[in-house]
Amino acid sequence: MEVLAFYNRCEDQYCGVQTNLGGGSLGYVLPGEPARLRVRWDHPNHRFVFEMNRRPTLVFPYTVSDTTPTQSSAKWIGLTRVLPACTSAPRPTTMMEVYFSNVYVNPR
């Protein structure tokens, strides 16, 4: 399974419209293999830093303004498992067991 990291900017109050600002592949993990992920917002340097399982970090700078107040106080971290659009039977299924811990957010 390939692990991808990306970050988007919400374009409205409800984040119904988003603009992808960057991202890339963090590498691969085998089914059943644990993966430890880390994301850090490096605000002073206008970039996001992603890490997985002590592999080399991926740094993604951004150029959009981050000085205006947010439209929403919502923050989230999400995981999605994407399957091919197969029409054969039986259709493929998947499941992920995910734990989040030590989640810190920037103070307001």
MDAnalysis code that builds the backbone (N, CA, C; Angstrom):
import MDAnalysis as mda
import numpy as np

u = mda.Universe.empty(324, n_residues=108, atom_resindex=np.repeat(np.arange(108), 3), trajectory=True)
u.add_TopologyAttr("name", ["N", "CA", "C"] * 108)
u.add_TopologyAttr("resid", np.arange(1, 109))
u.add_TopologyAttr("resname", ["MET", "GLU", "VAL", "LEU", "ALA", "PHE", "TYR", "ASN", "ARG", "CYS", "GLU", "ASP", "GLN", "TYR", "CYS", "GLY", "VAL", "GLN", "THR", "ASN", "LEU", "GLY", "GLY", "GLY", "SER", "LEU", "GLY", "TYR", "VAL", "LEU", "PRO", "GLY", "GLU", "PRO", "ALA", "ARG", "LEU", "ARG", "VAL", "ARG", "TRP", "ASP", "HIS", "PRO", "ASN", "HIS", "ARG", "PHE", "VAL", "PHE", "GLU", "MET", "ASN", "ARG", "ARG", "PRO", "THR", "LEU", "VAL", "PHE", "PRO", "TYR", "THR", "VAL", "SER", "ASP", "THR", "THR", "PRO", "THR", "GLN", "SER", "SER", "ALA", "LYS", "TRP", "ILE", "GLY", "LEU", "THR", "ARG", "VAL", "LEU", "PRO", "ALA", "CYS", "THR", "SER", "ALA", "PRO", "ARG", "PRO", "THR", "THR", "MET", "MET", "GLU", "VAL", "TYR", "PHE", "SER", "ASN", "VAL", "TYR", "VAL", "ASN", "PRO", "ARG"])
u.atoms.positions = np.array([
    [0.849, -1.163, 0.000],
    [0.000, 0.000, 0.000],
    [0.897, 1.229, 0.000],
    [0.630, 2.126, -0.924],
    [1.408, 3.367, -0.977],
    [0.789, 4.395, -0.045],
    [1.626, 5.086, 0.703],
    [1.172, 6.125, 1.624],
    [1.484, 7.473, 0.989],
    [0.431, 8.266, 0.811],
    [0.573, 9.589, 0.213],
    [0.264, 10.655, 1.254],
    [0.990, 11.732, 1.197],
    [0.739, 12.882, 2.061],
    [0.373, 14.051, 1.174],
    [-0.632, 14.803, 1.573],
    [-0.980, 16.005, 0.831],
    [-1.674, 16.986, 1.756],
    [-1.715, 18.221, 1.347],
    [-2.408, 19.242, 2.122],
    [-3.158, 20.157, 1.172],
    [-4.337, 20.564, 1.634],
    [-5.237, 21.379, 0.829],
    [-5.589, 22.661, 1.561],
    [-6.012, 23.645, 0.794],
    [-6.557, 24.874, 1.374],
    [-8.057, 24.869, 1.134],
    [-8.818, 25.102, 2.196],
    [-10.268, 25.215, 2.070],
    [-10.598, 26.559, 1.442],
    [-11.496, 26.541, 0.484],
    [-11.863, 27.766, -0.230],
    [-13.185, 28.352, 0.242],
    [-13.864, 27.667, 1.161],
    [-15.104, 28.201, 1.714],
    [-15.208, 27.781, 3.179],
    [-16.208, 28.309, 3.844],
    [-16.380, 28.092, 5.279],
    [-16.511, 26.625, 5.648],
    [-17.094, 25.827, 4.777],
    [-17.360, 24.420, 5.082],
    [-16.357, 23.473, 4.441],
    [-15.381, 24.008, 3.741],
    [-14.339, 23.232, 3.086],
    [-14.914, 22.310, 2.008],
    [-16.035, 22.737, 1.427],
    [-16.627, 21.968, 0.343],
    [-15.821, 22.087, -0.941],
    [-15.106, 23.194, -1.081],
    [-14.220, 23.414, -2.222],
    [-12.806, 23.531, -1.671],
    [-11.894, 22.756, -2.221],
    [-10.515, 22.743, -1.736],
    [-9.544, 22.888, -2.900],
    [-8.385, 23.473, -2.596],
    [-7.298, 23.566, -3.563],
    [-6.124, 22.784, -3.018],
    [-5.628, 21.824, -3.804],
    [-4.463, 21.054, -3.377],
    [-3.227, 21.938, -3.486],
    [-2.466, 22.033, -2.394],
    [-1.268, 22.874, -2.361],
    [0.021, 22.082, -2.514],
    [-0.035, 20.774, -2.314],
    [1.176, 19.987, -2.470],
    [1.062, 18.625, -1.833],
    [2.104, 17.837, -2.017],
    [2.156, 16.513, -1.422],
    [2.947, 15.555, -2.281],
    [3.012, 14.319, -1.823],
    [3.757, 13.304, -2.540],
    [3.740, 11.986, -1.805],
    [4.488, 11.038, -2.311],
    [4.535, 9.688, -1.758],
    [5.520, 9.615, -0.592],
    [5.056, 9.021, 0.509],
    [5.930, 8.768, 1.662],
    [6.561, 7.384, 1.593],
    [6.087, 6.550, 0.680],
    [6.629, 5.204, 0.543],
    [5.527, 4.165, 0.628],
    [5.926, 2.923, 0.874],
    [5.003, 1.800, 0.879],
    [5.067, 1.060, 2.209],
    [3.939, 0.463, 2.591],
    [3.878, -0.435, 3.741],
    [3.136, -1.695, 3.308],
    [3.502, -2.800, 3.899],
    [2.846, -4.078, 3.621],
    [1.597, -4.216, 4.471],
    [0.601, -4.978, 4.020],
    [-0.585, -5.219, 4.855],
    [-0.172, -5.791, 6.208],
    [-0.720, -5.238, 7.257],
    [-0.404, -5.676, 8.610],
    [0.824, -5.022, 9.201],
    [1.605, -4.333, 8.402],
    [2.803, -3.653, 8.895],
    [2.403, -2.305, 9.497],
    [2.806, -2.018, 10.722],
    [2.463, -0.713, 11.298],
    [3.234, 0.403, 10.603],
    [2.605, 1.551, 10.521],
    [3.247, 2.728, 9.938],
    [3.063, 3.891, 10.901],
    [4.157, 4.512, 11.254],
    [4.103, 5.677, 12.141],
    [4.289, 6.915, 11.274],
    [3.280, 7.780, 11.295],
    [3.278, 8.960, 10.454],
    [3.375, 10.212, 11.308],
    [3.991, 11.224, 10.754],
    [4.110, 12.498, 11.458],
    [3.968, 13.616, 10.443],
    [3.204, 14.630, 10.817],
    [3.099, 15.824, 9.987],
    [3.323, 17.032, 10.895],
    [4.086, 17.980, 10.399],
    [4.388, 19.178, 11.185],
    [4.237, 20.395, 10.286],
    [3.532, 21.391, 10.810],
    [3.415, 22.659, 10.101],
    [4.549, 23.556, 10.564],
    [5.448, 23.854, 9.688],
    [6.574, 24.744, 9.965],
    [6.162, 26.140, 9.485],
    [5.348, 26.797, 10.296],
    [4.767, 28.086, 9.928],
    [5.817, 29.149, 9.592],
    [6.868, 29.338, 10.411],
    [7.846, 30.391, 10.091],
    [8.500, 30.219, 8.724],
    [8.640, 28.974, 8.264],
    [9.292, 28.714, 6.980],
    [8.295, 28.382, 5.862],
    [6.997, 28.551, 6.133],
    [5.939, 28.346, 5.138],
    [6.055, 26.986, 4.444],
    [5.987, 25.939, 5.261],
    [6.093, 24.598, 4.690],
    [5.477, 23.571, 5.635],
    [5.176, 22.397, 5.073],
    [4.740, 21.244, 5.844],
    [5.809, 20.170, 5.736],
    [6.024, 19.450, 6.832],
    [7.030, 18.399, 6.885],
    [6.321, 17.092, 7.227],
    [6.501, 16.080, 6.383],
    [5.882, 14.770, 6.574],
    [6.969, 13.721, 6.782],
    [6.684, 12.759, 7.669],
    [7.609, 11.648, 7.914],
    [6.822, 10.355, 8.062],
    [7.453, 9.246, 7.677],
    [6.875, 7.927, 7.895],
    [7.980, 6.951, 8.270],
    [7.809, 6.291, 9.410],
    [8.698, 5.206, 9.839],
    [10.184, 5.556, 9.740],
    [10.553, 6.715, 10.173],
    [11.966, 7.133, 10.207],
    [12.629, 7.179, 8.841],
    [11.844, 7.223, 7.799],
    [12.388, 7.406, 6.452],
    [12.721, 8.879, 6.278],
    [13.408, 9.228, 5.226],
    [13.717, 10.643, 5.015],
    [12.444, 11.491, 4.981],
    [12.522, 12.662, 5.561],
    [11.369, 13.542, 5.602],
    [11.109, 14.142, 4.227],
    [9.849, 14.453, 3.997],
    [9.458, 15.161, 2.785],
    [9.007, 16.555, 3.196],
    [9.560, 17.560, 2.563],
    [9.260, 18.952, 2.893],
    [8.537, 19.578, 1.709],
    [7.382, 20.168, 1.985],
    [6.573, 20.785, 0.945],
    [6.321, 22.241, 1.295],
    [6.993, 23.161, 0.613],
    [6.745, 24.582, 0.862],
    [5.440, 25.029, 0.194],
    [4.898, 26.112, 0.685],
    [3.710, 26.700, 0.070],
    [3.913, 28.203, -0.066],
    [3.165, 28.792, -0.991],
    [3.332, 30.220, -1.270],
    [2.077, 31.029, -0.990],
    [0.981, 30.381, -0.599],
    [-0.243, 31.128, -0.303],
    [-0.099, 31.842, 1.039],
    [-0.841, 32.923, 1.192],
    [-0.794, 33.693, 2.434],
    [-1.348, 32.872, 3.595],
    [-0.699, 32.962, 4.739],
    [-1.204, 32.302, 5.946],
    [-1.320, 33.315, 7.089],
    [-1.584, 34.558, 6.745],
    [-1.674, 35.607, 7.765],
    [-3.101, 36.053, 8.038],
    [-4.069, 35.669, 7.194],
    [-5.455, 36.059, 7.430],
    [-6.105, 35.079, 8.392],
    [-7.112, 35.528, 9.139],
    [-7.790, 34.627, 10.087],
    [-8.481, 33.487, 9.350],
    [-8.599, 32.352, 10.012],
    [-9.273, 31.203, 9.416],
    [-10.774, 31.435, 9.371],
    [-11.428, 30.775, 8.448],
    [-12.886, 30.855, 8.349],
    [-13.554, 29.856, 9.280],
    [-12.807, 28.849, 9.714],
    [-13.358, 27.803, 10.564],
    [-12.270, 27.339, 11.525],
    [-12.674, 26.923, 12.706],
    [-11.696, 26.416, 13.673],
    [-11.449, 24.917, 13.503],
    [-12.114, 24.296, 12.541],
    [-11.985, 22.849, 12.334],
    [-10.592, 22.491, 11.836],
    [-10.073, 21.388, 12.352],
    [-8.803, 20.814, 11.899],
    [-9.025, 19.312, 11.850],
    [-8.432, 18.639, 10.881],
    [-8.601, 17.188, 10.870],
    [-7.424, 16.502, 10.207],
    [-7.269, 15.255, 10.612],
    [-6.307, 14.338, 10.009],
    [-7.130, 13.161, 9.522],
    [-6.918, 12.754, 8.299],
    [-7.725, 11.672, 7.773],
    [-6.906, 10.655, 7.015],
    [-7.440, 9.460, 6.918],
    [-6.841, 8.376, 6.150],
    [-7.895, 7.799, 5.235],
    [-7.495, 7.476, 4.034],
    [-8.413, 6.883, 3.074],
    [-7.697, 5.741, 2.367],
    [-8.380, 4.667, 2.183],
    [-7.864, 3.542, 1.410],
    [-8.626, 3.533, 0.099],
    [-7.951, 3.711, -1.007],
    [-8.584, 3.801, -2.313],
    [-8.421, 2.473, -3.049],
    [-9.523, 1.964, -3.561],
    [-9.522, 0.718, -4.332],
    [-9.792, 1.020, -5.796],
    [-9.302, 0.164, -6.698],
    [-9.612, 0.377, -8.111],
    [-11.114, 0.213, -8.351],
    [-11.604, 0.881, -9.356],
    [-13.027, 0.785, -9.713],
    [-13.247, -0.503, -10.489],
    [-13.326, -1.596, -9.788],
    [-13.456, -2.912, -10.436],
    [-14.922, -3.247, -10.661],
    [-15.197, -3.862, -11.791],
    [-16.555, -4.307, -12.093],
    [-16.687, -5.816, -11.973],
    [-15.581, -6.505, -11.703],
    [-15.641, -7.964, -11.582],
    [-16.194, -8.356, -10.219],
    [-16.740, -9.553, -10.146],
    [-17.273, -10.055, -8.881],
    [-16.350, -11.142, -8.365],
    [-16.112, -11.264, -7.091],
    [-16.578, -10.334, -6.069],
    [-15.766, -9.030, -6.105],
    [-16.397, -7.955, -5.745],
    [-15.711, -6.662, -5.746],
    [-14.708, -6.606, -4.602],
    [-13.586, -5.946, -4.829],
    [-12.574, -5.873, -3.770],
    [-13.054, -5.017, -2.598],
    [-12.613, -5.400, -1.420],
    [-12.910, -4.615, -0.217],
    [-11.610, -4.422, 0.544],
    [-11.640, -3.510, 1.464],
    [-10.456, -3.255, 2.279],
    [-10.879, -2.727, 3.636],
    [-9.963, -2.761, 4.574],
    [-10.231, -2.261, 5.913],
    [-8.927, -1.757, 6.502],
    [-9.002, -0.715, 7.280],
    [-7.828, -0.194, 7.975],
    [-8.155, -0.055, 9.444],
    [-7.212, -0.391, 10.283],
    [-7.323, -0.159, 11.710],
    [-6.372, 0.988, 12.015],
    [-6.911, 2.097, 12.482],
    [-6.132, 3.320, 12.617],
    [-6.247, 3.847, 14.039],
    [-5.120, 4.238, 14.605],
    [-5.077, 4.845, 15.929],
    [-4.380, 6.197, 15.819],
    [-4.941, 7.197, 16.448],
    [-4.308, 8.503, 16.521],
    [-3.938, 8.760, 17.972],
    [-2.732, 9.222, 18.198],
    [-2.330, 9.575, 19.559],
    [-1.338, 10.727, 19.488],
    [-1.190, 11.405, 20.595],
    [-0.247, 12.533, 20.689],
    [-0.496, 13.546, 19.575],
    [-1.737, 13.919, 19.380],
    [-2.081, 14.905, 18.367],
    [-2.058, 16.278, 19.027],
    [-1.245, 17.152, 18.484],
    [-1.133, 18.512, 18.987],
    [-1.488, 19.468, 17.869],
    [-2.167, 20.534, 18.218],
    [-2.488, 21.555, 17.227],
    [-1.926, 22.878, 17.699],
    [-1.705, 23.756, 16.744],
    [-1.182, 25.073, 17.087],
    [-2.226, 25.848, 17.890],
    [-1.804, 26.547, 18.941],
    [-2.780, 27.329, 19.710],
    [-3.311, 28.483, 18.865],
    [-4.490, 28.892, 19.188],
    [-5.108, 30.006, 18.462],
    [-4.559, 31.311, 18.942],
])
